[in-house]
Amino acid sequence: SVSLNEDSSISSAGDANINSESISLNDNSGIYSFRNSFSLGGDINITSKYINIANQSDILTQTNRSLNAPNIQIEATESIEISNLDSSISSETGSSGSSGNITINTPELRILDGAQISANNFITESFEIVNNRLIRRILPRQLDGSGSAGTIEITANNTTLEDQGGITTISSAGEGGNIQLTVGNLLSLNNNSEISATAGVADTPGNGGNITIDAKFVIAVPNQNSDITANAFNGDGGNINIITEGLFGIEARSSDSNTETNDISASSQLGLSGTIAINNPNVDPTSGLVELPAQTTDPSDKVIAGCAAVEGNSFTITGKGGLPEDPTTTIRGKAILSDLRDFTESDSTEDLAPVTKRSRQQTPRSIVQVKGWLINQDGEVELVAELPQEASFLKPHNCQDLAKQ
């Protein structure tokens, strides 16, 4: 981790490449790269998870020569938060050179309490070396550069500007810089926050820069004077292109510093005004809606009238036949039993065998006990009760005698 406090600083004579778990800058500390009379610094490249800048601390590149200021590139995989007045990520020029470009990529970006991300064409800080120590002084806003403002490119999932937080590429006399914001979810502006690529002041040239915002939602709290501007004075206003699914609390109108409304403006005092385009791609307000019929259904068309008794109609319940559902109950009269025999094969009684009528007076035969058995002339065994008086060799075997043997 890198933690700088109480006037501490890192200043680079060449490119500054910093890779750290977290970076914390507090209490007038900073990371700097200069192109001036005592240094010829290079670009600042930072990779970290968390970056926190607060209490008049900053990451800054600056030039007061004809050379352009160094660039700043920051990759924070979790979040970046800049808070408090005079805290910033910025690039400045106070000469004919242009300010550097700033590229930021992070899921969460918060710019709070007067903090800034800026690539402006004016100087707000001065530095001098005293006893081998870099001394930083905050200056009033000096519009003394003639070069162009740099470009700011920010990619984030959510970006919050709150309490005079700003993203600016303002030029005093040169061209305003371009701003490109790609926000996956929400861009919010609250309480005098601004996104500005304005160029020029009274009697100075310069065209406003272009602003491109691609965000799912752009929301500004109503009547808090939070603006998106690409204005100019002598030159032409810049172009503003907003691609969003929802724009709330802010709208295109002529910017007026005396109003508290939230404005989108690309006007010019003496030149041509720029264009403002607000696009809502792939948004169909009627999607998911079902078109209902113009007239309600007449219920009389859906209900069948009952049968009139005077027309000779009848309704009979015959039952379903068969056995009752409950086997313990008696068969009710409505049960229907059908004879399933088929009598269709013969229609006459000529081939039917005669039926012998049995006398009601016939005495039933009694059951006689079997007492022996013999083999008849056909070789079959017969059970008999009495044996005829025959030769002894025909005497049948007695079952009891066989048992005794």
VMD Tcl script that draws the C-alpha trace (Angstrom):
set ca {
  {0.00 0.00 0.00}
  {1.02 3.62 -0.58}
  {0.00 6.18 2.04}
  {1.13 9.82 1.94}
  {0.25 12.36 4.65}
  {1.17 15.89 5.78}
  {2.88 17.48 2.76}
  {4.43 14.21 1.57}
  {4.83 13.73 -2.17}
  {6.14 11.54 -4.96}
  {7.65 13.44 -7.89}
  {8.89 11.75 -11.02}
  {11.60 12.83 -13.45}
  {10.45 10.15 -15.92}
  {7.38 7.96 -16.17}
  {5.92 7.09 -12.75}
  {4.54 3.52 -12.66}
  {2.83 2.66 -9.38}
  {1.25 -0.74 -8.64}
  {-0.18 -1.06 -5.14}
  {-3.00 -2.76 -3.20}
  {-4.33 0.65 -2.12}
  {-3.31 4.30 -2.41}
  {-4.25 6.94 0.15}
  {-3.35 10.62 -0.21}
  {-4.26 12.96 2.68}
  {-3.41 16.38 4.13}
  {-1.74 18.24 1.24}
  {0.13 15.22 -0.15}
  {0.39 14.16 -3.78}
  {1.89 12.33 -6.75}
  {3.33 14.78 -9.30}
  {4.98 14.96 -12.71}
  {6.18 18.34 -14.08}
  {7.53 19.74 -17.29}
  {8.97 23.06 -16.17}
  {12.23 24.83 -15.43}
  {13.42 22.26 -12.89}
  {11.90 18.98 -14.13}
  {11.02 17.08 -17.30}
  {8.62 14.50 -15.92}
  {6.83 11.69 -17.70}
  {3.39 10.11 -17.55}
  {1.79 8.79 -14.35}
  {0.45 5.21 -14.53}
  {-1.31 3.78 -11.47}
  {-2.83 0.34 -10.85}
  {-4.56 -0.37 -7.54}
  {-7.71 -1.73 -5.92}
  {-8.64 1.33 -3.86}
  {-7.62 4.97 -4.34}
  {-8.60 7.63 -1.82}
  {-7.62 11.32 -2.24}
  {-8.70 13.86 0.41}
  {-7.88 17.12 2.20}
  {-6.11 19.19 -0.50}
  {-4.24 16.22 -1.95}
  {-3.95 15.36 -5.63}
  {-2.46 13.44 -8.51}
  {-1.18 16.14 -10.85}
  {0.74 16.69 -14.09}
  {1.65 20.22 -15.10}
  {3.54 22.19 -17.75}
  {4.46 25.86 -18.09}
  {6.50 25.31 -21.24}
  {5.57 24.79 -24.86}
  {5.56 21.05 -24.22}
  {2.32 19.28 -23.41}
  {1.75 18.20 -19.83}
  {2.24 14.47 -19.06}
  {-0.73 12.11 -19.20}
  {-2.42 10.28 -16.30}
  {-3.74 6.74 -16.54}
  {-5.42 5.08 -13.54}
  {-6.85 1.57 -13.17}
  {-8.65 0.92 -9.85}
  {-10.34 -2.48 -9.68}
  {-12.63 -1.54 -6.74}
  {-13.17 2.21 -6.31}
  {-11.83 5.76 -6.50}
  {-12.96 8.50 -4.13}
  {-11.84 12.13 -4.29}
  {-13.16 14.44 -1.60}
  {-12.78 17.96 -0.21}
  {-11.97 21.25 -1.92}
  {-8.62 21.43 -3.76}
  {-8.36 17.61 -3.96}
  {-8.12 16.39 -7.53}
  {-6.83 14.23 -10.32}
  {-5.74 16.90 -12.79}
  {-3.49 18.03 -15.60}
  {-2.73 21.73 -16.13}
  {-0.99 23.99 -18.59}
  {-0.05 27.62 -18.14}
  {1.57 28.07 -21.51}
  {1.15 27.26 -25.18}
  {1.42 23.56 -24.47}
  {-1.75 21.54 -23.93}
  {-2.70 19.89 -20.70}
  {-2.33 16.11 -20.58}
  {-5.00 13.47 -21.12}
  {-6.60 11.61 -18.21}
  {-7.88 8.03 -18.51}
  {-9.68 6.36 -15.58}
  {-11.20 2.89 -15.33}
  {-12.95 1.79 -12.11}
  {-16.28 0.24 -11.01}
  {-17.12 3.04 -8.53}
  {-16.11 6.69 -8.94}
  {-17.09 9.32 -6.35}
  {-16.17 13.02 -6.66}
  {-17.33 14.85 -3.53}
  {-17.23 18.17 -1.66}
  {-15.60 20.38 -4.30}
  {-13.14 17.76 -5.59}
  {-12.32 17.67 -9.32}
  {-11.12 15.56 -12.20}
  {-9.82 18.14 -14.65}
  {-7.63 18.69 -17.71}
  {-7.85 22.47 -17.82}
  {-5.91 25.18 -19.62}
  {-5.02 27.22 -16.55}
  {-2.84 26.90 -13.46}
  {-4.28 26.38 -9.98}
  {-1.13 25.24 -8.17}
  {2.49 26.39 -7.97}
  {5.52 24.48 -6.74}
  {8.99 25.35 -5.57}
  {11.84 23.44 -3.99}
  {12.88 24.65 -0.53}
  {15.65 22.78 1.31}
  {15.31 19.85 -1.10}
  {11.61 19.65 -0.32}
  {8.78 20.24 -2.79}
  {6.45 22.95 -1.55}
  {2.92 23.15 -3.06}
  {0.80 26.29 -2.99}
  {-2.84 26.66 -4.05}
  {-3.42 29.60 -6.36}
  {-6.56 31.49 -7.40}
  {-7.88 30.32 -10.73}
  {-5.50 31.81 -13.31}
  {-6.71 31.83 -16.93}
  {-3.31 32.36 -18.47}
  {-2.78 29.35 -20.77}
  {-3.04 29.56 -24.53}
  {-2.88 25.85 -25.29}
  {-5.83 23.47 -25.52}
  {-7.38 21.57 -22.66}
  {-6.76 17.84 -22.51}
  {-9.14 14.92 -22.94}
  {-10.81 12.99 -20.11}
  {-12.04 9.44 -20.63}
  {-13.79 7.69 -17.74}
  {-15.22 4.17 -17.69}
  {-17.17 3.17 -14.56}
  {-20.20 1.26 -13.42}
  {-21.42 4.13 -11.20}
  {-20.22 7.75 -11.14}
  {-21.30 10.25 -8.46}
  {-20.66 14.02 -8.48}
  {-21.83 15.64 -5.27}
  {-21.53 19.03 -3.49}
  {-19.67 20.98 -6.21}
  {-17.83 17.93 -7.54}
  {-16.73 18.35 -11.14}
  {-15.33 16.80 -14.30}
  {-13.94 19.61 -16.45}
  {-11.82 20.31 -19.55}
  {-12.00 24.10 -19.51}
  {-9.82 26.33 -21.68}
  {-9.20 30.05 -21.27}
  {-8.13 30.79 -24.84}
  {-7.51 27.51 -26.66}
  {-9.90 24.73 -27.54}
  {-11.97 23.11 -24.83}
  {-11.07 19.50 -24.22}
  {-13.32 16.53 -24.89}
  {-15.01 14.45 -22.19}
  {-16.17 10.89 -22.71}
  {-18.04 9.12 -19.91}
  {-19.08 5.48 -20.21}
  {-21.17 4.55 -17.19}
  {-22.70 1.07 -17.01}
  {-25.42 1.96 -14.52}
  {-25.88 5.37 -12.86}
  {-24.44 8.85 -13.40}
  {-25.69 11.19 -10.68}
  {-25.14 14.96 -10.19}
  {-26.10 16.69 -6.94}
  {-25.78 20.17 -5.41}
  {-23.90 22.44 -7.86}
  {-21.91 19.68 -9.55}
  {-20.77 20.08 -13.14}
  {-19.50 18.36 -16.24}
  {-17.98 21.09 -18.42}
  {-15.95 21.44 -21.62}
  {-16.38 25.20 -21.88}
  {-13.89 27.36 -23.82}
  {-13.03 31.05 -23.73}
  {-13.90 34.08 -21.67}
  {-14.70 37.62 -22.77}
  {-12.73 38.66 -25.87}
  {-10.84 35.34 -26.13}
  {-11.19 32.69 -28.85}
  {-11.71 28.99 -28.44}
  {-14.45 26.50 -29.23}
  {-16.19 24.46 -26.61}
  {-15.16 20.84 -26.31}
  {-17.39 17.86 -27.03}
  {-19.08 15.81 -24.31}
  {-20.22 12.24 -24.88}
  {-22.11 10.43 -22.12}
  {-23.20 6.82 -22.46}
  {-24.98 5.83 -19.23}
  {-27.94 3.63 -18.38}
  {-29.41 6.39 -16.19}
  {-28.50 10.07 -15.77}
  {-30.06 11.60 -12.65}
  {-29.76 15.11 -11.18}
  {-31.52 16.24 -8.02}
  {-33.98 18.95 -9.20}
  {-33.22 22.65 -8.72}
  {-29.65 22.26 -7.42}
  {-27.85 24.01 -10.33}
  {-25.96 20.94 -11.52}
  {-25.05 21.47 -15.19}
  {-23.60 19.75 -18.26}
  {-22.07 22.48 -20.46}
  {-19.95 22.88 -23.61}
  {-20.29 26.62 -23.97}
  {-18.05 29.18 -25.69}
  {-17.69 32.98 -25.84}
  {-16.15 34.06 -29.16}
  {-15.92 30.55 -30.58}
  {-18.59 27.96 -31.23}
  {-20.25 25.88 -28.59}
  {-19.29 22.23 -28.42}
  {-21.50 19.23 -29.10}
  {-23.17 17.19 -26.37}
  {-24.33 13.65 -27.08}
  {-26.11 11.70 -24.33}
  {-27.10 8.07 -24.80}
  {-29.27 6.86 -21.94}
  {-32.34 4.83 -21.05}
  {-33.48 7.48 -18.58}
  {-32.67 11.19 -18.11}
  {-34.16 12.65 -14.91}
  {-34.01 16.07 -13.24}
  {-31.96 17.78 -15.98}
  {-32.82 19.03 -19.46}
  {-31.50 21.01 -22.42}
  {-31.90 24.78 -22.04}
  {-29.81 27.96 -22.22}
  {-27.46 27.93 -19.25}
  {-27.94 30.80 -16.83}
  {-25.74 31.08 -13.77}
  {-28.49 32.96 -11.98}
  {-30.89 30.04 -12.07}
  {-31.05 26.99 -9.85}
  {-32.21 24.67 -12.61}
  {-30.14 21.75 -13.87}
  {-29.15 22.59 -17.45}
  {-27.63 20.92 -20.50}
  {-26.15 23.71 -22.61}
  {-23.90 24.12 -25.68}
  {-24.40 27.81 -26.36}
  {-22.06 30.60 -27.50}
  {-22.11 34.30 -26.77}
  {-20.84 35.39 -30.22}
  {-20.36 32.19 -32.19}
  {-22.63 29.34 -33.18}
  {-24.28 27.20 -30.58}
  {-23.38 23.56 -30.49}
  {-25.78 20.64 -30.85}
  {-27.38 18.63 -28.07}
  {-28.52 15.11 -28.88}
  {-30.27 12.90 -26.32}
  {-30.84 9.37 -27.53}
  {-32.88 6.60 -25.91}
  {-31.89 3.42 -27.78}
  {-33.90 0.21 -27.58}
  {-36.51 1.76 -25.30}
  {-40.10 1.06 -26.35}
  {-42.58 2.51 -23.85}
  {-45.28 0.14 -25.15}
  {-43.19 -3.02 -24.70}
  {-44.82 -5.56 -22.41}
  {-48.27 -3.97 -22.77}
  {-51.24 -6.01 -23.99}
  {-53.73 -4.24 -26.21}
  {-57.21 -4.55 -24.73}
  {-60.39 -4.63 -26.85}
  {-62.13 -1.34 -27.37}
  {-65.50 -2.75 -26.16}
  {-66.27 -5.06 -23.28}
  {-67.85 -8.46 -23.92}
  {-71.66 -8.72 -23.85}
  {-72.44 -11.46 -21.26}
  {-75.71 -12.29 -23.04}
  {-73.62 -13.82 -25.86}
  {-71.95 -16.26 -23.46}
  {-74.97 -17.59 -21.48}
  {-77.46 -20.16 -22.94}
  {-81.10 -19.56 -22.02}
  {-82.92 -22.33 -20.12}
  {-85.41 -24.70 -21.85}
  {-89.00 -23.53 -21.64}
  {-91.34 -26.10 -20.03}
  {-94.17 -25.15 -22.41}
  {-92.18 -26.54 -25.36}
  {-92.58 -30.14 -24.16}
  {-88.98 -30.61 -22.97}
  {-88.13 -33.12 -20.26}
  {-85.12 -34.08 -18.15}
  {-84.77 -37.65 -16.88}
  {-82.17 -39.05 -14.50}
  {-81.58 -42.72 -15.36}
  {-78.53 -43.39 -13.26}
  {-75.38 -45.01 -14.52}
  {-76.36 -48.65 -13.80}
  {-74.20 -51.37 -12.32}
  {-73.41 -51.91 -8.67}
  {-73.48 -49.15 -6.05}
  {-70.24 -47.38 -5.18}
  {-70.39 -48.55 -1.55}
  {-70.37 -52.41 -1.36}
  {-72.07 -52.34 2.08}
  {-75.25 -50.73 0.77}
  {-78.16 -52.49 -0.86}
  {-78.75 -52.40 -4.56}
  {-81.11 -49.54 -5.27}
  {-83.87 -49.69 -7.76}
  {-82.02 -47.52 -10.19}
  {-79.29 -50.14 -10.64}
  {-79.57 -51.76 -14.07}
  {-78.45 -55.37 -14.62}
  {-78.10 -56.46 -18.22}
  {-78.15 -60.04 -19.58}
  {-75.03 -60.29 -21.68}
  {-75.76 -63.68 -23.27}
  {-75.91 -63.85 -27.06}
  {-79.05 -65.49 -28.52}
  {-78.48 -64.49 -32.13}
  {-76.92 -67.82 -33.34}
  {-80.14 -69.85 -33.43}
  {-83.69 -68.60 -33.89}
  {-85.44 -72.03 -33.80}
  {-85.89 -74.73 -31.17}
  {-85.81 -77.69 -33.59}
  {-82.29 -78.79 -32.63}
  {-82.81 -78.48 -28.92}
  {-82.66 -81.75 -26.97}
  {-85.91 -82.76 -25.28}
  {-86.18 -81.80 -21.68}
  {-87.22 -84.61 -19.37}
  {-89.49 -83.41 -16.69}
  {-88.68 -84.65 -13.26}
  {-91.54 -86.04 -11.19}
  {-92.16 -84.07 -8.11}
  {-93.03 -87.40 -6.31}
  {-89.69 -89.12 -7.16}
  {-87.92 -90.29 -4.05}
  {-84.30 -89.28 -3.95}
  {-81.75 -92.06 -3.94}
  {-79.90 -92.68 -0.70}
  {-76.15 -92.76 -0.45}
  {-74.79 -96.30 -0.02}
  {-71.49 -97.02 1.63}
  {-68.79 -98.57 -0.57}
  {-67.68 -101.97 0.74}
  {-65.43 -103.30 -1.99}
  {-64.14 -102.99 -5.51}
  {-63.68 -105.18 -8.53}
  {-62.33 -105.01 -12.03}
  {-65.00 -105.26 -14.68}
  {-64.69 -106.82 -18.10}
  {-63.38 -103.60 -19.58}
  {-60.49 -103.59 -17.10}
  {-61.89 -100.67 -15.13}
  {-62.07 -100.51 -11.33}
  {-65.57 -100.24 -9.91}
  {-66.55 -99.46 -6.33}
  {-69.44 -101.66 -5.12}
  {-71.66 -101.95 -2.03}
  {-72.74 -105.58 -2.50}
  {-70.89 -108.34 -4.34}
  {-72.71 -110.98 -6.43}
  {-72.31 -114.64 -5.48}
  {-69.61 -115.60 -7.92}
  {-66.56 -117.79 -8.02}
  {-64.03 -117.20 -5.36}
  {-61.47 -116.10 -7.86}
  {-63.74 -113.16 -8.64}
  {-64.08 -112.23 -5.02}
  {-63.00 -108.63 -4.76}
  {-60.29 -107.50 -2.51}
  {-61.35 -105.94 0.75}
  {-59.55 -102.78 1.70}
  {-59.48 -103.81 5.33}
  {-58.02 -107.23 4.45}
  {-55.30 -105.55 2.47}
  {-54.47 -103.43 5.46}
  {-54.16 -106.52 7.65}
  {-51.75 -108.10 5.21}
}
mol new
graphics top color blue
foreach p $ca { graphics top sphere $p radius 0.5 }
foreach p [lrange $ca 0 end-1] q [lrange $ca 1 end] { graphics top cylinder $p $q radius 0.2 }
display resetview
